């Protein structure tokens, strides 16, 4: 009965975030426009200039990166609503409910994960319109990695936002933590060879492992694998899983502590 109550609470909190997306036309538009810009403008220019040199289709490379990046970023950024709920005292109303604190945070992450997954179909439509070569069966096989990327991004968002009390501060901080990872994680650019300072930052960036996990499955068994994948599948999965648990545990602990101290 207790497990059923927790599951109902998780699904209710998740459904609330999905409902908020449906009503937020600006976010829906932004979620479709930015991937289109990244793939069409940046990916197209790089393909035109580097496609014949690197030995594989750069547009496909960018699409695989943007898919993982979008799910990671969208879920992480969506957790800013936790700060909004804190300012509106809605968080305190949730935390006095007779359910696990982890269920509340997990419900928020699952809600934003669902939102991110819905945005993914806009990318698929754009890829189809541009006729970018994609192995759709490989995308299907790799879809669990995209789900993990979204959950991982959510846990990262919880950890970062746990001690932030002001939504404006959260909106200002997040771009500095997310946008550099686009390039450090190799979303648009190969990162097999980097100067030592960038190499260290790249290996620290959580998004690196989310992107590489998806590519390690998508490109498995292809001639391009060694050119586009950094680490073996098992290592990416281990890092993502371990970091997810650490981020979720630490983030939830500090968020709950902040609510108790108010």
Residue frames as qw, qx, qy, qz and C-alpha x, y, z in Angstrom:
[[0.000, 0.887, 0.462, 0.000, 0.00, 0.00, 0.00],
 [0.321, -0.784, 0.107, 0.521, 2.87, 2.34, 0.88],
 [0.402, -0.128, 0.599, 0.681, 4.58, 1.65, -2.45],
 [0.204, 0.627, 0.671, 0.339, 1.31, 2.32, -4.27],
 [0.138, -0.927, -0.259, 0.235, 0.96, 5.65, -2.46],
 [0.369, -0.581, 0.343, 0.639, 4.49, 6.66, -3.43],
 [0.356, 0.157, 0.703, 0.595, 3.90, 5.72, -7.08],
 [0.090, 0.812, 0.563, 0.126, 0.67, 7.72, -7.18],
 [0.240, -0.877, -0.027, 0.416, 2.48, 10.73, -5.73],
 [0.414, -0.317, 0.526, 0.671, 5.31, 10.43, -8.24],
 [0.278, 0.413, 0.714, 0.493, 2.91, 10.19, -11.18],
 [0.025, -0.897, -0.436, 0.072, 0.82, 13.15, -9.92],
 [0.289, -0.768, 0.168, 0.546, 3.88, 15.39, -9.57],
 [0.383, -0.093, 0.657, 0.643, 5.16, 14.30, -12.98],
 [0.214, 0.634, 0.688, 0.281, 1.77, 14.95, -14.59],
 [0.110, -0.902, -0.219, 0.357, 1.78, 18.48, -13.17],
 [0.278, -0.556, 0.408, 0.669, 5.00, 19.33, -15.02],
 [0.289, 0.217, 0.770, 0.525, 3.68, 17.90, -18.28],
 [0.073, 0.816, 0.574, -0.005, 0.50, 19.98, -17.90],
 [0.197, -0.819, 0.036, 0.538, 2.62, 23.10, -17.32],
 [0.321, -0.213, 0.614, 0.689, 4.49, 22.43, -20.58],
 [0.225, 0.529, 0.754, 0.318, 1.24, 22.13, -22.56],
 [0.039, -0.921, -0.368, 0.124, 0.24, 25.57, -21.29],
 [0.311, -0.738, 0.246, 0.546, 3.65, 27.14, -21.89],
 [0.732, 0.652, 0.186, 0.061, 3.74, 27.91, -25.62],
 [0.108, 0.913, -0.392, 0.011, 6.98, 29.87, -25.31],
 [0.486, -0.487, 0.725, 0.026, 8.84, 26.88, -23.93],
 [0.803, 0.300, 0.514, 0.017, 7.39, 24.59, -26.59],
 [0.528, 0.848, -0.027, 0.034, 8.55, 26.97, -29.31],
 [0.098, -0.829, 0.550, -0.024, 12.02, 27.38, -27.77],
 [0.686, -0.260, 0.679, -0.004, 12.41, 23.63, -27.39],
 [0.777, 0.471, 0.403, 0.110, 11.83, 23.23, -31.13],
 [0.349, 0.930, -0.105, 0.044, 13.76, 26.27, -32.37],
 [0.286, -0.795, 0.532, 0.059, 17.07, 25.78, -30.59],
 [0.715, -0.115, 0.663, 0.192, 17.73, 22.19, -31.78],
 [0.644, 0.687, 0.315, 0.118, 16.78, 23.29, -35.31],
 [0.115, 0.958, -0.262, 0.008, 19.35, 26.12, -35.13],
 [0.495, -0.590, 0.629, 0.101, 22.03, 23.83, -33.74],
 [0.726, 0.119, 0.651, 0.186, 21.49, 21.08, -36.30],
 [0.563, 0.748, 0.328, 0.125, 20.65, 23.20, -39.32],
 [0.153, 0.968, -0.181, 0.083, 23.01, 26.14, -38.95],
 [0.337, -0.723, 0.603, 0.010, 25.95, 24.82, -36.95],
 [0.750, -0.045, 0.655, 0.082, 25.78, 21.23, -38.13],
 [0.686, 0.677, 0.261, 0.058, 25.25, 22.26, -41.73],
 [0.184, 0.929, -0.320, 0.022, 28.21, 24.64, -41.78],
 [0.454, -0.560, 0.692, 0.033, 30.52, 22.09, -40.17],
 [0.801, 0.222, 0.553, 0.051, 29.39, 19.39, -42.59],
 [0.564, 0.823, 0.049, 0.037, 30.12, 21.68, -45.54],
 [0.087, 0.879, -0.456, 0.106, 33.61, 22.49, -44.28],
 [0.286, -0.521, 0.790, -0.150, 34.71, 19.28, -42.57],
 [0.888, 0.108, 0.257, -0.366, 32.52, 16.51, -43.96],
 [0.828, 0.498, -0.258, 0.010, 34.99, 15.36, -46.60],
 [0.197, 0.662, -0.631, 0.354, 37.95, 15.49, -44.21],
 [0.457, -0.401, 0.636, -0.476, 36.78, 13.61, -41.13],
 [0.195, 0.159, -0.946, -0.204, 35.51, 10.54, -42.97],
 [0.026, -0.430, -0.891, 0.145, 31.97, 10.32, -41.63],
 [0.062, -0.679, -0.465, -0.564, 28.71, 12.25, -41.96],
 [0.180, 0.090, -0.440, 0.875, 29.00, 15.23, -39.65],
 [0.483, -0.288, -0.128, -0.817, 25.27, 16.00, -39.68],
 [0.805, -0.263, -0.515, -0.134, 24.52, 12.55, -38.27],
 [0.543, -0.003, -0.530, 0.651, 27.21, 13.10, -35.65],
 [0.089, -0.196, 0.201, -0.956, 25.65, 16.43, -34.64],
 [0.651, -0.312, -0.323, -0.612, 22.12, 14.98, -34.50],
 [0.762, -0.227, -0.585, 0.160, 23.20, 12.19, -32.14],
 [0.354, 0.011, -0.434, 0.828, 24.87, 14.78, -29.93],
 [0.271, -0.238, -0.018, -0.933, 21.92, 17.17, -29.99],
 [0.699, -0.337, -0.526, -0.348, 19.47, 14.41, -29.08],
 [0.676, -0.279, -0.547, 0.409, 21.37, 13.49, -25.92],
 [0.228, 0.061, -0.222, 0.946, 22.20, 17.12, -25.13],
 [0.371, -0.361, -0.253, -0.817, 18.57, 18.24, -25.52],
 [0.732, -0.433, -0.500, -0.160, 17.25, 15.59, -23.13],
 [0.603, -0.191, -0.435, 0.641, 19.99, 16.26, -20.58],
 [0.119, 0.113, -0.084, 0.983, 19.65, 20.04, -20.77],
 [0.425, -0.414, -0.369, -0.715, 15.86, 20.19, -20.93],
 [0.715, -0.469, -0.519, 0.015, 15.41, 18.01, -17.86],
 [0.533, -0.165, -0.344, 0.755, 18.15, 19.79, -15.92],
 [0.000, 0.180, 0.046, 0.983, 16.82, 23.25, -16.77],
 [0.498, -0.464, -0.512, -0.524, 13.26, 22.18, -16.09],
 [0.610, -0.395, -0.590, 0.352, 14.20, 21.53, -12.48],
 [0.114, 0.185, -0.162, 0.963, 14.41, 25.30, -12.02],
 [0.507, -0.489, -0.385, -0.596, 10.69, 24.94, -11.31],
 [0.665, -0.365, -0.563, 0.328, 11.80, 23.54, -7.94],
 [0.285, -0.074, -0.231, 0.927, 13.13, 27.00, -7.10],
 [0.294, -0.299, -0.285, -0.862, 9.89, 28.56, -8.32],
 [0.661, -0.448, -0.573, -0.186, 7.92, 26.15, -6.13],
 [0.547, -0.255, -0.472, 0.642, 10.17, 27.10, -3.20],
 [0.056, 0.073, -0.048, 0.995, 9.49, 30.81, -3.71],
 [0.495, -0.299, -0.348, -0.738, 5.74, 30.18, -3.96],
 [0.420, -0.301, 0.671, -0.532, 5.84, 27.97, -0.83],
 [0.877, 0.124, -0.220, -0.409, 4.46, 25.11, -2.92],
 [0.544, 0.340, -0.738, 0.206, 7.55, 23.05, -2.06],
 [0.151, -0.229, 0.710, -0.648, 6.76, 23.26, 1.65],
 [0.760, 0.045, 0.147, -0.631, 3.24, 22.05, 0.96],
 [0.812, 0.283, -0.491, -0.138, 4.71, 19.06, -0.86],
 [0.388, 0.352, -0.751, 0.402, 7.25, 18.27, 1.83],
 [0.397, -0.191, 0.591, -0.676, 4.64, 18.08, 4.60],
 [0.836, 0.097, -0.260, -0.474, 2.81, 15.41, 2.60],
 [0.734, -0.389, 0.541, -0.130, 3.16, 11.87, 4.04],
 [0.906, 0.413, 0.009, 0.093, 5.37, 10.64, 1.20],
 [0.770, -0.236, 0.131, 0.578, 9.09, 10.15, 0.74],
 [0.010, -0.833, 0.155, 0.530, 11.13, 13.25, -0.10],
 [0.262, -0.272, 0.757, 0.533, 12.83, 11.21, -2.79],
 [0.336, 0.514, 0.780, 0.118, 9.43, 10.47, -4.35],
 [0.139, 0.901, 0.212, -0.352, 8.78, 14.21, -4.64],
 [0.088, -0.695, 0.485, 0.523, 12.12, 14.91, -6.31],
 [0.330, -0.016, 0.874, 0.355, 11.85, 11.81, -8.50],
 [0.348, 0.690, 0.628, -0.095, 8.38, 12.90, -9.58],
 [0.114, 0.886, -0.093, -0.439, 9.79, 16.28, -10.65],
 [0.192, -0.473, 0.722, 0.467, 12.60, 14.57, -12.58],
 [0.365, 0.258, 0.874, 0.192, 10.22, 12.13, -14.30],
 [0.302, 0.820, 0.403, -0.273, 7.89, 14.97, -15.23],
 [0.087, 0.831, -0.325, -0.443, 10.68, 16.97, -16.83],
 [0.324, -0.228, 0.851, 0.345, 12.01, 13.79, -18.47],
 [0.427, 0.535, 0.729, 0.008, 8.62, 13.26, -20.09],
 [0.214, 0.908, 0.075, -0.352, 8.64, 16.87, -21.26],
 [0.129, -0.646, 0.609, 0.443, 12.13, 16.41, -22.74],
 [0.407, 0.065, 0.879, 0.238, 11.10, 13.22, -24.53],
 [0.409, 0.748, 0.500, -0.149, 8.15, 15.02, -26.12],
 [0.094, 0.875, -0.233, -0.414, 10.53, 17.67, -27.42],
 [0.419, -0.326, 0.760, 0.374, 12.64, 14.94, -29.02],
 [0.543, 0.472, 0.685, 0.110, 9.96, 14.22, -31.61],
 [0.253, 0.934, 0.036, -0.250, 10.34, 17.76, -32.94],
 [0.189, -0.657, 0.637, 0.356, 14.01, 16.97, -33.63],
 [0.519, 0.089, 0.829, 0.188, 13.03, 13.76, -35.41],
 [0.470, 0.764, 0.433, -0.094, 10.63, 15.68, -37.64],
 [0.099, 0.913, -0.263, -0.296, 13.30, 18.24, -38.52],
 [0.365, -0.410, 0.780, 0.299, 15.82, 15.49, -39.30],
 [0.549, 0.369, 0.744, 0.099, 13.30, 13.82, -41.59],
 [0.356, 0.894, 0.185, -0.199, 12.55, 17.10, -43.39],
 [0.018, 0.839, -0.476, -0.262, 16.25, 17.75, -44.02],
 [0.951, 0.259, -0.165, -0.050, 16.74, 14.09, -44.97],
 [0.108, -0.718, 0.666, -0.171, 19.75, 13.75, -42.70],
 [0.713, 0.132, -0.682, -0.096, 20.99, 10.15, -42.94],
 [0.429, -0.431, 0.593, -0.528, 20.02, 8.35, -39.74],
 [0.380, -0.012, -0.923, -0.065, 19.82, 4.68, -38.84],
 [0.537, -0.410, 0.014, -0.737, 16.38, 4.74, -37.26],
 [0.886, -0.224, -0.404, -0.035, 16.67, 1.19, -35.97],
 [0.566, 0.106, -0.455, 0.680, 19.86, 2.24, -34.17],
 [0.188, -0.391, 0.160, -0.886, 17.98, 5.23, -32.74],
 [0.786, -0.357, -0.232, -0.448, 15.32, 2.84, -31.46],
 [0.840, -0.091, -0.446, 0.295, 17.90, 0.53, -29.90],
 [0.404, 0.181, -0.343, 0.829, 19.62, 3.53, -28.33],
 [0.318, -0.657, -0.248, -0.637, 16.45, 5.10, -26.92],
 [0.728, -0.583, -0.329, 0.150, 17.05, 3.76, -23.37],
 [0.582, -0.068, -0.109, 0.803, 20.31, 5.74, -23.39],
 [0.016, -0.481, -0.184, -0.857, 18.33, 8.90, -24.22],
 [0.608, -0.662, -0.344, -0.274, 16.02, 8.21, -21.30],
 [0.754, -0.372, -0.233, 0.489, 19.04, 7.79, -19.04],
 [0.366, 0.249, 0.033, 0.896, 20.47, 11.07, -20.38],
 [0.293, -0.635, -0.243, -0.672, 17.27, 12.86, -19.37],
 [0.751, -0.596, -0.283, 0.004, 17.18, 11.30, -15.89],
 [0.703, -0.106, -0.136, 0.690, 20.87, 12.07, -15.45],
 [0.139, 0.441, 0.097, 0.881, 20.27, 15.69, -16.41],
 [0.510, -0.685, -0.290, -0.431, 17.44, 15.88, -13.90],
 [0.791, -0.475, -0.234, 0.307, 19.62, 14.62, -11.06],
 [0.515, 0.129, -0.022, 0.847, 22.32, 17.12, -12.07],
 [0.126, -0.601, -0.213, -0.760, 19.73, 19.90, -11.96],
 [0.674, -0.664, -0.298, -0.122, 18.57, 18.88, -8.49],
 [0.750, -0.269, -0.174, 0.578, 22.12, 18.91, -7.13],
 [0.326, 0.270, 0.070, 0.903, 22.89, 22.35, -8.61],
 [0.257, -0.561, -0.242, -0.749, 19.60, 23.94, -7.54],
 [0.606, -0.435, -0.645, 0.166, 19.38, 22.43, -4.07],
 [0.429, -0.469, -0.327, 0.699, 20.88, 25.47, -2.33],
 [0.077, 0.147, 0.264, 0.950, 19.55, 28.19, -4.65],
 [0.078, 0.503, 0.697, -0.506, 16.58, 30.09, -3.25],
 [0.261, 0.651, 0.041, -0.711, 15.98, 32.65, -6.00],
 [0.752, 0.461, 0.466, 0.071, 14.66, 31.77, -9.46],
 [0.344, 0.927, -0.142, -0.037, 16.44, 34.72, -11.05],
 [0.273, -0.696, 0.659, 0.079, 19.77, 33.49, -9.69],
 [0.720, 0.029, 0.691, 0.051, 19.01, 30.01, -10.99],
 [0.649, 0.715, 0.261, 0.015, 18.25, 31.34, -14.48],
 [0.150, 0.922, -0.357, -0.026, 21.51, 33.29, -14.47],
 [0.451, -0.542, 0.708, 0.032, 23.64, 30.40, -13.18],
 [0.837, 0.159, 0.520, -0.064, 22.36, 27.60, -15.37],
 [0.669, 0.740, -0.072, -0.007, 23.61, 28.85, -18.75],
 [0.026, 0.793, -0.601, 0.097, 27.15, 29.04, -17.33],
 [0.545, -0.300, 0.771, -0.137, 26.90, 25.41, -16.23],
 [0.774, 0.349, 0.517, -0.112, 25.14, 24.01, -19.30],
 [0.564, 0.810, -0.064, -0.147, 26.30, 25.85, -22.43],
 [0.002, 0.726, -0.680, -0.102, 30.07, 25.18, -22.03],
 [0.608, -0.123, 0.781, -0.071, 29.23, 21.49, -21.81],
 [0.749, 0.599, 0.131, -0.251, 27.87, 21.61, -25.37],
 [0.502, 0.748, -0.432, 0.032, 31.46, 21.88, -26.60],
 [0.225, -0.547, 0.773, -0.230, 33.22, 20.06, -23.77],
 [0.715, 0.030, 0.647, -0.262, 30.93, 17.06, -24.29],
 [0.167, -0.173, 0.787, 0.568, 31.47, 16.96, -28.05],
 [0.500, 0.546, 0.554, -0.381, 27.87, 17.64, -29.03],
 [0.540, 0.816, 0.025, -0.205, 28.97, 19.48, -32.19],
 [0.298, 0.794, -0.529, 0.028, 32.69, 18.80, -32.30],
 [0.896, 0.017, -0.409, 0.175, 34.97, 15.76, -32.02],
 [0.335, -0.842, 0.325, -0.270, 36.86, 15.79, -28.71],
 [0.970, -0.031, -0.127, 0.203, 39.17, 12.80, -29.06],
 [0.629, 0.101, -0.135, 0.759, 42.12, 15.20, -29.07],
 [0.185, -0.935, -0.197, -0.230, 42.09, 18.23, -26.76],
 [0.212, 0.595, -0.478, 0.611, 44.60, 20.44, -24.95],
 [0.384, -0.088, -0.820, 0.414, 45.14, 19.21, -21.38],
 [0.168, 0.094, 0.438, -0.878, 43.02, 21.89, -19.63],
 [0.622, 0.100, -0.207, -0.749, 40.06, 21.27, -21.96],
 [0.576, 0.051, -0.810, -0.092, 40.58, 17.51, -21.70],
 [0.148, -0.086, -0.780, 0.602, 40.24, 17.68, -17.92],
 [0.376, 0.170, 0.227, -0.882, 37.13, 19.87, -18.12],
 [0.610, 0.125, -0.535, -0.571, 35.64, 17.58, -20.76],
 [0.496, -0.034, -0.862, 0.099, 36.06, 14.51, -18.56],
 [0.007, 0.148, 0.641, -0.753, 34.54, 16.34, -15.60],
 [0.431, 0.074, -0.125, -0.891, 31.47, 17.54, -17.55],
 [0.538, 0.107, 0.768, -0.331, 28.52, 15.21, -16.83],
 [0.676, 0.567, 0.062, -0.466, 27.01, 15.77, -20.28],
 [0.188, 0.571, -0.756, -0.258, 30.09, 14.13, -21.84],
 [0.171, -0.090, 0.976, -0.095, 29.03, 10.72, -20.59],
 [0.548, 0.459, 0.513, -0.475, 25.36, 11.17, -21.48],
 [0.520, 0.686, -0.265, -0.435, 26.28, 12.03, -25.09],
 [0.160, 0.488, -0.848, -0.135, 28.92, 9.31, -25.36],
 [0.439, 0.052, 0.849, -0.290, 26.58, 6.68, -23.90],
 [0.660, 0.563, 0.271, -0.418, 24.06, 7.32, -26.67],
 [0.456, 0.710, -0.462, -0.275, 26.72, 7.33, -29.38],
 [0.160, -0.403, 0.901, -0.028, 28.36, 4.18, -28.04],
 [0.560, 0.263, 0.757, -0.210, 25.11, 2.33, -28.78],
 [0.561, 0.728, 0.101, -0.382, 24.11, 4.16, -31.94],
 [0.386, 0.744, -0.512, -0.187, 27.49, 3.70, -33.64],
 [0.632, -0.339, 0.695, -0.053, 28.15, 0.18, -32.34],
 [0.729, 0.173, 0.635, 0.187, 29.49, -2.07, -35.11],
 [0.490, 0.860, 0.139, 0.021, 30.04, 0.78, -37.58],
 [0.720, 0.297, -0.067, 0.624, 33.34, 1.92, -39.15],
 [0.022, 0.749, -0.058, 0.659, 32.87, 5.35, -37.53],
 [0.728, -0.610, -0.313, 0.008, 32.76, 3.98, -33.98],
 [0.718, -0.258, -0.138, 0.632, 36.39, 4.63, -33.04],
 [0.284, 0.338, 0.130, 0.888, 36.24, 8.14, -34.52],
 [0.304, -0.555, -0.187, -0.751, 33.18, 9.35, -32.63],
 [0.782, -0.548, -0.256, -0.149, 32.98, 7.33, -29.38],
 [0.022, -0.767, 0.515, -0.382, 35.24, 8.12, -26.43],
 [0.300, -0.342, 0.809, -0.373, 34.60, 5.31, -23.96],
 [0.211, -0.114, -0.950, -0.202, 33.15, 1.79, -24.03],
 [0.490, -0.490, -0.434, -0.576, 29.45, 1.42, -23.35],
 [0.694, -0.443, -0.538, 0.182, 29.93, -0.19, -19.93],
 [0.421, -0.123, -0.280, 0.854, 32.10, 2.69, -18.67],
 [0.165, -0.285, -0.184, -0.926, 29.62, 5.34, -19.81],
 [0.626, -0.469, -0.508, -0.361, 26.77, 3.41, -18.20],
 [0.652, -0.322, -0.502, 0.468, 28.72, 3.01, -14.96],
 [0.232, 0.009, -0.154, 0.960, 29.57, 6.71, -14.75],
 [0.334, -0.343, -0.303, -0.824, 26.04, 7.86, -15.59],
 [0.680, -0.447, -0.560, -0.156, 24.42, 5.43, -13.14],
 [0.590, -0.282, -0.446, 0.611, 26.80, 6.20, -10.27],
 [0.116, 0.072, -0.049, 0.989, 26.64, 9.97, -10.81],
 [0.428, -0.444, -0.454, -0.643, 22.82, 9.83, -11.04],
 [0.673, -0.490, -0.541, 0.114, 22.62, 8.18, -7.62],
 [0.477, -0.207, -0.279, 0.807, 25.13, 10.61, -6.07],
 [0.026, -0.216, -0.164, -0.962, 23.52, 13.71, -7.60],
 [0.512, -0.493, -0.505, -0.490, 20.00, 12.62, -6.63],
 [0.667, -0.453, -0.512, 0.297, 20.97, 11.70, -3.06],
 [0.396, -0.168, -0.187, 0.883, 23.07, 14.79, -2.39],
 [0.096, -0.275, -0.283, -0.914, 20.67, 17.16, -4.14],
 [0.542, -0.545, -0.541, -0.340, 17.60, 15.84, -2.33],
 [0.608, -0.401, -0.467, 0.502, 19.37, 15.98, 1.04],
 [0.259, -0.113, -0.089, 0.955, 20.36, 19.62, 0.66],
 [0.239, -0.364, -0.413, -0.800, 17.02, 20.65, -0.84],
 [0.593, -0.562, -0.568, -0.101, 15.09, 19.11, 2.05],
 [0.537, -0.334, -0.361, 0.685, 17.48, 20.67, 4.56],
 [0.079, 0.128, 0.111, 0.982, 16.92, 24.10, 3.03],
 [0.430, -0.485, -0.487, -0.586, 13.16, 23.64, 3.34],
 [0.645, -0.499, -0.538, 0.214, 13.47, 22.62, 6.99],
 [0.449, -0.210, -0.217, 0.841, 15.59, 25.66, 7.78],
 [0.020, -0.447, -0.319, -0.835, 13.06, 28.13, 6.38]]
